[in-house]
């Protein structure tokens, strides 16, 4: 065997050995691994990592993103929402989110068994709590991995879960108390920001590009103290633009008039034409009240607002209905066939997890990301909206100041309470509200931090050109993951073979409760002690807003489960399932109370 063949064989063997807990849990076989370096390189592909975690954990994280992308694409009802009405479409989206959240959660659980004994992964930010464009609040939270989910060895996990419950329920227990508690126990917490399925609507409608799973891991927890999902304004530019402008005493951030931003760009890249500045921003009529002024300012300067008719340097058409994270990787300059400079940048706003994930890429990609906390309401222009978040929601004159100083017109009490609720939600979660703009540093307690970013592509990504999941043979599929750190940036392509039939694999990738709600007989299925942990995990994922925690007990309040999330008939079935488990396995399900 020649040297190259032996190296490849060793590479596959090492990946298979290191990731066998995840592969075994999901009944997969690793057939092949190919690595393409985008930036940087390690001297020893078998033993060197590019992040703050060891090489085995790094491989496990890559595989976590891979199997999440694979399972979601194959078993998440891809394209089945096309042409459906809003409520039916939302159910397809929830099924897709459930598969993606389950696949990632199970992978992280098995990964956690290989962590050092005093280490833990704690989810600090997740997507799914907040209705997105086209959704309404009564549709309920989507399945998600959100704040406080702990992946660690049992003793560590139990200790941290108690600390998280204090953060949520005890207002006298602050971030510094949490930080001190884990330091005294000598526990190392890695914080995570997760979107298990970005561009869920595009996935459900069967679009050709866009859906991916995004996982960011930090070498410390984010300074967040409660569940939070909101909107955050963001302006993403090459770092060179902001630094060059600063040399000329020009401040460039999210609130800088876009005409001055164009001036800063031309200072950094002399001779660049306004029409060669390509601005990606979310578009759509419902977004106009918030960021329509931004669109107008760019257009007045002759700048190109990216739309779906334009072609990216990768050869793909972009989309602007959703997906603010992936375009961050395309923020840079390039030359066309006439040797003229072009620049791609991102502007507008994003959901909190996406915005902070993008912001944490700043030191890795040499970009500058300026953020501004916004409300959940699309009633005000971005600058007024951001100003509203600076008000004191407990002040007696809150309503008057909101009306007279910011909105400057009469508004109803419902709108006022919406803004008050947005401020309280952010404040209670520890989101910085006093500063006009923030960066990733403001959400991480220690200013020296490191991040590892992974993306698993379900469908092709227009901004990087990465391929989506594709079929190699009847039971084998190709799936690509991008792993990015300050030390290196690589694209890893796996060939994964299913060891079971397609239908059996679908059950393996599906949450127990989803299977039971869709008709599988839970009374005749063999019960394992692990069912207790799986069902607790699934309830946290499927209906997190309906759960309340008291000591070791978790109370499920059925009245708080939106029927758009779980229908009236399914809620009755869910109650029957949980009662049966409690009656037949009372010790294993002592933690659960039904209300």
C-alpha atoms as one frame of an Amber mdcrd trajectory, in Angstrom:
protein
   0.000   0.000   0.000   1.428   3.406  -0.987   1.950   6.174   1.568  -1.035
   8.273   0.442  -3.418   5.297   0.666  -2.118   4.370   4.102  -2.548   7.963
   5.366  -6.116   8.020   4.050  -6.907   4.675   5.674  -5.475   5.879   8.971
  -7.444   9.120   8.732 -10.757   7.309   8.250  -9.923   4.871  11.052  -9.078
   7.690  13.466 -12.270   9.591  12.681 -14.333   6.405  13.045 -12.669   5.587
  16.382 -13.048   9.074  17.833 -16.676   9.542  16.752 -17.906   5.993  17.392
 -20.253   7.019  20.280 -22.274   9.202  17.879 -22.029   6.805  14.946 -23.089
   3.920  17.166 -26.041   5.791  18.681 -27.416   6.622  15.222 -26.448   3.300
  13.603 -24.114   4.818  11.029 -20.867   3.633   9.442 -18.159   6.046   8.358
 -17.054   5.131   4.840 -14.874   8.094   3.953 -13.509  11.455   5.118 -12.125
  14.223   2.912 -10.656  17.453   4.266 -10.240  20.660   2.266  -8.382  23.532
   3.915  -9.794  27.001   3.295  -7.302  28.758   5.577  -4.437  27.473   7.692
  -3.399  23.866   8.121  -2.227  21.483  10.846   1.076  19.635  10.628  -0.447
  16.351  11.785  -4.013  15.738  10.578  -4.415  12.806  12.973  -3.327  14.461
  16.215  -3.550  18.257  15.931  -6.688  20.290  16.643  -7.426  23.818  15.431
  -9.345  24.939  18.512  -9.280  25.030  22.305 -10.746  21.504  22.530  -8.730
  18.334  22.007  -8.692  16.647  18.612 -11.152  13.915  19.644 -13.750  16.403
  20.888 -13.211  18.501  17.776 -13.982  15.485  15.584 -17.051  14.693  17.674
 -18.329  18.242  17.210 -17.836  18.016  13.457 -19.706  14.707  13.400 -22.491
  16.223  15.526 -23.087  18.845  12.837 -22.832  16.217  10.095 -25.412  13.790
  11.503 -27.764  16.673  12.392 -27.667  17.894   8.791 -28.044  14.369   7.414
 -30.904  13.284   9.666 -32.833  16.523   9.209 -32.538  16.465   5.429 -33.682
  12.847   5.145 -36.262  12.604   7.929 -37.379  16.210   8.609 -40.172  16.325
   5.999 -38.103  18.382   3.568 -40.343  20.211   1.074 -43.603  18.893   2.512
 -44.776  22.377   3.460 -44.781  23.699  -0.098 -48.128  25.269  -0.971 -49.628
  24.718   2.500 -51.465  27.335   4.531 -49.577  29.059   7.333 -50.714  26.785
  10.175 -50.046  23.545   8.277 -46.689  24.902   7.099 -45.787  25.675  10.685
 -46.419  22.073  11.718 -44.013  20.884   9.023 -41.445  23.385  10.309 -41.893
  22.142  13.865 -41.364  18.541  12.769 -38.153  19.568  10.994 -36.943  21.506
  14.028 -37.757  18.539  16.256 -35.614  16.164  14.183 -32.681  18.593  14.029
 -32.804  19.427  17.754 -33.079  15.748  18.662 -30.183  14.638  16.452 -27.913
  17.350  17.833 -28.970  16.825  21.436 -28.405  13.069  21.284 -25.010  13.619
  19.660 -23.982  16.125  22.325 -25.134  13.748  25.067 -22.925  10.959  23.752
 -20.104  13.423  23.141 -20.359  14.585  26.764 -19.460  11.095  28.003 -15.995
  11.574  26.517 -15.373  15.048  28.002 -12.888  15.486  30.854 -14.665  14.802
  34.155 -14.895  18.455  35.220 -15.987  19.840  31.825 -19.456  20.687  30.538
 -21.135  22.144  27.465 -23.894  24.592  28.387 -26.303  25.969  25.813 -26.487
  29.734  26.378 -28.388  30.819  23.269 -30.766  28.911  21.033 -33.297  29.710
  18.337 -36.956  28.735  18.374 -38.640  30.711  21.161 -39.559  33.736  19.070
 -41.968  33.881  16.112 -40.158  34.761  12.895 -41.385  36.535   9.767 -44.728
  35.080   8.717 -45.348  33.476  12.119 -47.588  34.621  14.927 -47.148  34.254
  18.677 -49.951  31.722  19.079 -47.965  29.271  16.964 -45.799  28.643  19.993
 -42.094  27.993  20.365 -40.398  25.757  17.853 -38.422  22.756  19.136 -34.996
  24.029  20.156 -31.932  23.597  22.314 -32.072  26.664  24.540 -30.565  28.294
  27.596 -29.509  26.046  30.427 -29.273  22.727  28.603 -26.258  20.939  30.088
 -24.173  18.216  28.479 -21.687  16.715  30.926 -21.038  13.697  33.121 -23.964
  13.118  35.533 -22.508  14.640  38.705 -21.345  17.785  36.906 -24.596  18.081
  34.957 -26.728  17.852  38.100 -24.704  20.522  39.899 -24.874  22.907  36.929
 -28.603  22.325  36.403 -29.220  23.410  40.004 -27.170  26.556  39.360 -29.128
  27.290  36.181 -32.439  26.893  38.014 -31.235  29.463  40.529 -30.337  31.839
  37.701 -33.830  31.487  36.266 -35.932  31.455  39.448 -33.928  33.324  42.110
 -33.499  36.994  41.205 -30.918  37.436  43.966 -28.692  34.813  42.316 -26.705
  36.695  39.676 -24.160  35.889  37.004 -21.266  36.524  39.408 -22.756  33.973
  41.816 -22.913  31.396  39.034 -19.368  32.164  37.992 -18.126  31.855  41.584
 -19.969  28.558  42.118 -18.417  26.833  39.110 -14.982  28.194  40.032 -15.237
  26.737  43.558 -16.169  23.361  42.096 -13.338  23.661  39.557 -15.787  23.075
  36.708 -14.921  24.241  33.202 -18.025  25.349  31.298 -17.975  25.766  27.538
 -20.829  27.949  26.316 -22.741  27.193  23.129 -24.927  29.201  20.767 -27.066
  26.904  18.631 -29.467  27.047  15.718 -30.128  23.410  14.878 -31.989  24.348
  11.683 -31.437  27.766  10.192 -33.778  28.751   7.350 -36.522  26.390   8.532
 -39.141  27.938   6.228 -36.944  27.402   3.185 -36.400  23.806   4.292 -40.116
  23.147   4.773 -40.945  24.683   1.389 -38.295  22.642  -0.413 -36.092  25.493
  -1.619 -32.883  24.504  -3.411 -30.391  26.296  -1.155 -29.869  27.590   2.363
 -30.849  25.278   5.243 -27.989  24.398   7.579 -27.266  23.617  11.212 -25.050
  26.054  13.140 -23.144  25.296  16.355 -20.757  27.742  18.051 -18.730  26.667
  21.065 -16.886  29.122  23.328 -14.139  28.392  25.839 -16.347  29.924  28.561
 -20.078  30.450  29.114 -21.813  33.498  27.697 -22.832  35.994  30.385 -26.533
  35.257  29.917 -28.789  34.355  32.817 -32.113  33.243  31.312 -33.757  32.076
  28.132 -33.509  34.802  25.542 -34.323  35.274  21.919 -34.763  38.712  20.439
 -33.718  40.815  17.477 -30.363  42.530  17.134 -29.323  45.111  14.562 -26.058
  44.242  12.824 -23.600  45.830  10.426 -20.843  43.502   9.208 -17.856  45.026
   7.425 -14.235  44.095   6.759 -12.181  45.165   9.768 -10.008  47.223   7.427
 -12.933  49.587   6.698 -13.585  50.418  10.353  -9.894  50.809  11.216  -9.133
  53.034   8.225 -12.111  55.242   9.070 -10.958  55.506  12.694  -7.577  56.762
  11.496  -9.487  59.656   9.920 -11.630  60.197  13.065 -14.717  58.662  11.440
 -16.740  56.361  13.703 -18.362  53.471  11.852 -20.965  51.392  13.653 -24.558
  50.238  13.203 -25.930  53.772  13.630 -23.510  55.520  11.245 -25.380  57.066
   8.278 -24.812  54.776   5.340 -23.462  57.606   3.227 -20.581  57.898   5.685
 -20.121  54.136   5.602 -19.696  54.360   1.818 -17.075  57.073   2.382 -15.263
  54.786   4.839 -15.354  51.926   2.343 -13.855  54.155  -0.354 -11.129  55.240
   2.063 -10.217  51.591   2.650 -10.569  50.599  -1.003  -9.739  53.671  -3.127
 -11.506  53.724  -6.455 -14.236  51.233  -5.598 -17.472  52.147  -7.359 -20.656
  52.482  -5.267 -22.361  50.014  -7.597 -19.667  47.484  -6.747 -20.586  47.615
  -3.054 -23.037  44.736  -2.602 -25.170  44.977   0.548 -26.968  41.862   1.761
 -29.944  42.675   3.949 -33.180  40.966   4.865 -35.977  42.203   2.622 -39.757
  42.015   2.528 -42.679  44.340   3.158 -43.006  43.415   6.838 -39.388  44.495
   7.424 -39.720  47.920   5.811 -40.911  49.786   8.950 -37.763  48.664  10.770
 -34.970  48.879   8.179 -36.539  50.617   5.163 -34.514  53.744   5.993 -31.305
  51.697   5.723 -32.317  50.441   2.268 -33.049  53.999   1.155 -29.735  55.385
   2.413 -27.776  52.723   0.525 -29.783  53.239  -2.657 -29.282  57.012  -2.498
 -25.531  56.367  -2.611 -25.862  54.158  -5.676 -25.002  51.000  -3.761 -26.293
  47.621  -4.922 -28.830  45.977  -2.600 -28.433  42.253  -3.140 -31.476  40.412
  -4.475 -32.175  36.913  -5.760 -31.469  37.891  -9.380 -27.818  38.616  -8.648
 -25.090  35.981  -8.845 -22.535  35.572  -6.069 -18.859  34.873  -6.836 -19.637
  31.244  -5.938 -22.005  31.026  -8.916 -25.121  30.737  -6.714 -28.042  33.148
  -6.380 -28.473  34.526  -2.824 -31.781  34.786  -0.979 -32.994  37.567   1.304
 -36.094  36.108   2.952 -34.081  34.687   5.864 -30.639  33.471   6.871 -28.396
  36.222   8.223 -25.585  33.978   9.492 -24.151  32.303   6.388 -23.650  35.590
   4.440 -21.124  36.632   7.117 -18.590  34.240   5.567 -18.869  36.137   2.258
 -17.988  39.574   3.726 -14.831  40.443   1.783 -13.567  41.964  -1.448 -12.785
  40.373  -4.808 -11.848  41.475  -8.309 -13.977  40.890 -11.403 -12.710  40.052
 -14.889 -11.932  43.744 -15.448  -9.786  43.818 -12.290 -12.284  46.105 -10.556
 -12.812  45.723  -6.816 -16.128  44.516  -5.396 -17.174  44.322  -1.739 -19.869
  42.187  -0.115 -21.218  43.234   3.300 -24.152  42.466   5.598 -26.534  45.005
   7.123 -29.901  45.158   8.870 -30.807  42.870  11.739 -30.876  39.233  12.804
 -32.289  37.006  15.517 -30.100  37.062  18.617 -28.426  33.661  18.203 -27.518
  34.359  14.565 -26.280  37.865  15.360 -24.049  36.738  18.211 -22.783  33.745
  16.250 -21.852  36.107  13.412 -20.253  38.558  15.857 -18.087  35.808  17.312
 -16.649  35.237  13.827 -15.130  38.740  13.867 -11.641  37.820  15.157 -11.600
  34.718  12.955 -12.588  36.304   9.630 -11.023  39.766  10.186 -14.393  41.458
  10.091 -16.052  44.050  12.331 -19.564  43.315  13.621 -21.458  46.162  15.276
 -24.646  45.129  17.123 -27.610  47.004  18.615 -30.321  45.415  20.757 -33.796
  45.801  19.235 -37.308  44.988  20.423 -39.530  42.151  19.238 -41.956  44.602
  17.586 -41.620  45.791  13.984 -43.418  49.075  14.622 -40.522  51.554  14.791
 -37.534  52.476  12.660 -34.346  50.736  13.804 -32.811  53.768  15.552 -35.989
  54.611  17.478 -36.509  50.959  18.261 -32.997  50.666  19.696 -33.566  53.831
  21.727 -36.722  52.329  23.234 -34.631  49.461  24.630 -32.648  51.972  26.713
 -35.678  53.085  28.736 -36.323  51.928  32.305 -39.376  49.611  32.121 -40.039
  50.054  35.857 -40.119  53.861  35.756 -43.429  55.615  36.378 -42.923  57.738
  33.263 -41.989  54.802  30.977 -45.113  55.090  28.812 -44.830  58.867  28.561
 -41.164  58.789  27.577 -41.801  56.076  25.003 -44.626  58.088  23.429 -43.203
  61.592  23.723 -39.443  61.104  23.271 -39.254  58.158  20.890 -42.506  57.340
  19.067 -43.716  60.976  19.231 -47.367  60.083  18.727 -50.196  58.489  20.646
 -50.048  54.699  20.843 -52.211  52.110  22.562 -51.387  50.389  25.833 -50.834
  47.037  24.104 -47.897  48.411  22.112 -46.417  50.038  25.213 -46.588  46.737
  27.098 -44.942  44.967  24.171 -41.948  47.270  24.434 -41.856  46.948  28.223
 -41.855  43.157  27.876 -39.002  43.249  25.334 -36.848  45.322  27.688 -37.596
  43.127  30.696 -36.872  39.945  28.736 -33.475  41.281  27.651 -32.621  42.745
  31.060 -33.541  39.555  32.936 -31.312  37.552  30.596 -28.364  39.864  31.200
 -28.323  41.345  27.690 -26.387  44.672  27.802 -28.834  47.534  27.296 -26.954
  50.632  28.417 -24.414  50.736  25.583 -25.548  52.111  22.234 -23.785  49.349
  20.322 -22.292  46.091  21.526 -19.939  43.392  20.271 -19.443  39.722  21.117
 -17.143  40.839  23.970 -20.130  42.318  25.798 -21.779  38.911  26.092 -18.701
  37.005  27.255 -17.572  37.562  30.830 -13.843  37.315  30.204 -12.745  39.516
  27.318 -10.163  36.979  26.218 -12.125  34.192  24.587 -11.927  31.640  21.820
 -14.637  30.237  19.590 -15.150  27.211  17.401 -17.811  27.432  14.682 -19.300
  24.492  12.802 -21.904  24.478  10.056 -23.521  21.357   8.651 -25.094  21.889
   5.245 -28.432  20.246   4.459 -28.618  21.987   1.086 -25.994  23.950  -0.886
 -24.829  27.187   0.739 -24.749  30.073  -1.777 -22.243  32.137   0.211 -19.451
  29.591   0.557 -20.347  27.231  -2.271 -20.451  24.278   0.133 -22.598  21.370
  -1.107 -25.595  19.950   0.725 -26.457  16.370   1.604 -26.300  14.139  -1.472
 -26.951  10.471  -2.105 -23.972   8.298  -3.072 -25.791   4.948  -3.154 -28.950
   3.335  -1.749 -27.764   3.584   1.861 -24.792   5.980   1.738 -24.819   9.774
   1.759 -22.313  12.593   1.493 -22.555  15.459   4.001 -20.274  18.483   4.354
 -19.318  20.380   7.510 -17.332  23.592   7.755 -15.248  24.062  10.896 -13.809
  27.517  11.528 -11.489  28.831  14.250  -8.837  31.527  14.448  -6.191  28.859
  13.828  -7.772  27.280  10.764 -10.786  26.951   8.502 -11.608  23.641   6.820
 -14.358  21.874   4.929 -14.876  18.226   5.942 -16.908  15.901   3.731 -18.107
  12.593   5.184 -19.526   9.531   3.460 -21.940   7.977   5.965 -23.701   4.647
   5.478 -26.891   3.650   7.278 -26.667   0.272   9.004 -30.465  -0.093   9.125
 -33.232   0.226   6.573 -34.494   3.702   5.737 -37.654   3.248   7.832 -35.705
   1.919  10.815 -33.220   4.786  10.524 -36.091   7.246  10.548 -37.177   5.872
  13.941 -33.612   6.142  15.240 -33.484   9.847  14.289 -36.983  10.631  15.623
 -37.786  11.735  19.188 -39.704   9.118  21.189 -42.612  11.446  21.896 -42.934
  12.383  18.228 -43.078   8.709  17.324 -45.734   8.022  19.959 -47.807  11.051
  18.946 -47.779   9.819  15.361 -49.183   6.422  16.334 -46.400   4.113  17.511
 -47.648   1.915  20.380 -45.682   3.020  23.443 -47.186   0.252  25.604 -45.713
  -2.609  23.585 -42.325  -1.038  22.958 -39.473  -2.260  25.192 -38.873   0.374
  27.892 -35.358   1.314  29.009 -34.255   3.445  31.936 -32.821   5.843  29.352
 -36.411   6.626  28.281 -36.702   8.829  31.363 -33.822  11.066  30.326 -34.879
  11.037  26.669 -38.430  12.105  27.471 -37.238  14.837  29.855 -34.890  16.093
  27.158 -37.651  15.968  24.530 -40.130  17.877  26.681 -37.489  20.577  27.169
 -37.041  20.691  23.413 -40.653  20.388  22.235 -42.532  22.577  24.730 -40.024
  24.455  26.838 -42.451  27.313  27.561 -44.867  24.891  29.287 -42.347  23.605
  31.831 -41.771  24.917  35.343 -38.985  23.755  37.660 -39.171  23.339  41.435
 -36.250  21.569  43.077 -35.906  18.165  41.456 -39.374  18.333  39.935 -40.390
  19.382  36.431 -44.035  20.409  36.091 -45.633  20.191  32.646 -48.515  22.676
  32.393 -50.686  21.553  29.492 -52.579  24.851  29.444 -49.340  26.571  28.396
 -48.745  24.315  25.379 -49.966  26.197  22.284 -52.310  24.048  20.229 -50.470
  25.105  17.111 -47.425  23.384  18.601 -49.190  20.255  19.861 -52.860  19.909
  18.874 -55.665  19.296  21.383 -55.870  15.643  20.326 -52.086  15.192  20.553
 -52.027  16.842  23.979 -54.526  14.234  25.192 -52.288  11.495  23.778 -49.240
  13.101  25.368 -50.944  13.132  28.764 -51.893   9.442  28.361 -48.283   8.584
  27.443 -46.790  10.383  30.423 -49.377   9.014  32.878 -48.641   5.485  31.642
 -44.911   5.967  32.162 -45.443   7.425  35.646 -47.780   4.629  36.710 -45.618
   1.816  35.361 -42.166   3.256  36.084 -42.727   5.594  39.058 -39.093   5.653
  40.223 -37.712   6.544  36.797 -40.328   9.287  36.314 -40.435  10.663  39.857
 -39.117  13.953  38.489 -42.239  14.603  36.363 -45.476  16.236  37.516 -48.478
  16.882  35.262 -50.774  19.856  35.604
